[in-house]
Structure formats: C-alpha cells, structure tokens
Amino acid sequence: MVFLAVMAGGALGALSRYLIDGLFKRKASGVPGGTFIINVTGSFGAGFTAGLIHSASYEIPELWVFTIVTGFLSSYTTFSTWMVQSADLWKQHDYINLFINIVGQVVTGLFAALAGIWLAGII
C-alpha cells in the first residue's frame, strides 16, 4: 500500500511541477522563475508537513506522510534542475542572476520552510 501511495504522490508532484513550470517559462537569460517558485513552495510544504508531524496536537497517518513527503514533494521539488539552470547562468556569464538564483532560493526556501513549520504550529 505504501508503494502505491508514494507512486500516486510522485505522479501528482511531477505533474504539478510540470504545470507550474509551464506557467513561468524561462527566458533565454535571467532567474528561472518556475524552478524558483517550485522549490520555495515545496520548502513551505515540507516545513508545514514537518510541523504537523511533530505537533503534539495533530497526528498525520504514516501513509499520508509517505504520500506527501516521499511521493509528492520529492517529485515536485528539484535540486538537479536548479543546479543545471545555475550552471547555464554561469556559462552565460550572468553572475548577477546566478547569485540571485542560488542565494535567493536558499534564503527564501529556508524562510518558507520556517513559515510552514510556524503555520503548522498555530493550527
């Protein structure tokens, strides 16, 4: 059953990533907006889920944890695409957008995860 839950979550995560990335198609240069938004919202989702898991007042069934975290969020967010897009910016000598892409996603992703944990804590 866990196998099917991870598979279903993964399919939904991959499809969501594809659709959201399509809404923010990247220009030839500049910060890849789709990947940025996907990774930051995924960080929020992971933080929110972690906050619920660790909450004393709410219990998420293990099957849902596998579906959401291992399935959906793992296929929704992307480290490898982020790095390839960063390497492309490096090759284009677009160092300002490279800096924004790397530092921006790390800092914004961290605050998104913290916001998710905080929100789960007040629910």
N, C-alpha and C positions, 0 to 999 in steps of 0.2 A: 504494500500500500504506500509506503514512504517513497518507493521508486516512482510510482505514478504521480504522487504529489509533487516531487521535485521536477519531474518531466513536464507536468502541466504548468507549474510556476515558471519554469525555464522558457517554455513556449510563449507564455504571456509576457514575460520580461523582454525576450528578444523582439517580439512583435511591437511592444511599446517603445522600445529603443529605436527600432526602425522607423516607426511613425513620427516620433518626436524629432529624431534627427532630420527627417524629411521636411519638417516644418521650418527648420533653421539651417537650410542648406548652406554650406560653407562657400564663401567666395574664394577666388584664387589665392588670396592672402588675407591675413587677419586672424583673429582668435576664432577657433572652431566653436561656434555658439551652441550647436546641437550637443556635442560631446560635453561641453561645459555644463549646460543645463541638466543633462542626463546624470552626470557624475555628482553634481551638487544635490539634486533631488533624491538620488539614490543614497547619498550620505545622510540626508534627512530621514529617509525611510528606514535606513539601518539603525540610526540613532533612536528613532521613535520605537522601532521594534525591540531594540535592546532595552530601552527604558521600560517598556511594558513587561518584558521577560523578567526584569529584575525588580519589578514593582511587587510590593507585598500585598497590594490590594487587588491585583488582577492577574489571572493566570491564562496564558495562551497555550492551547493544546500543542503538544510536540509536533504533530502532523502539520499544523499551520506554520510553525517555526520553520520546518523544512521547506514548506511550500513557498513562504515569503522570502526567507533569507537565502537558503541554499538554491532554490529554484529561481524565483522572480528577480531578486536583487542581484544575484550573481550573473545572470544573463543580461540584465538591464544596464548595469554599470560597466565601464570598460577602462581598464588600465592600458591595455596594449594599443588601442586606437588612440588614446590620449598621447602616448609616447611616440607613435608613428607621426601623428599630426605635429607634435612638438619637434620631431626630427625634421619634418618638412619645413617648418618655420626656420629652423637652424640653417638648413640648406639654402633657403631663400634669403638668408642674412637679415631676417625680420626679427631682430633681437628684442625689440620692444614688445611685440605681440607674443614672442616666445616667453618672455618674462611674465607677462600678464597671464598667459595660458598656464604656465607651471605654478607660479606663486599664487595666482588668483584662484585656481582650482583647489590647491592645498588649503589655503586660508579660508575660503568660502565653504569648502567641504567640511572643514573642521567645525566652523560655526553652525553649519546646517545640521551636522550630527549632534552638536550640543543643544541646538534648538529642539531637535526631535526628542532627545532624552528629557529635556526640561518639560516639553509639552506632555509627554507620556507621564511624567511625574505629577502633573497637576490634574490629570484626568481621573 
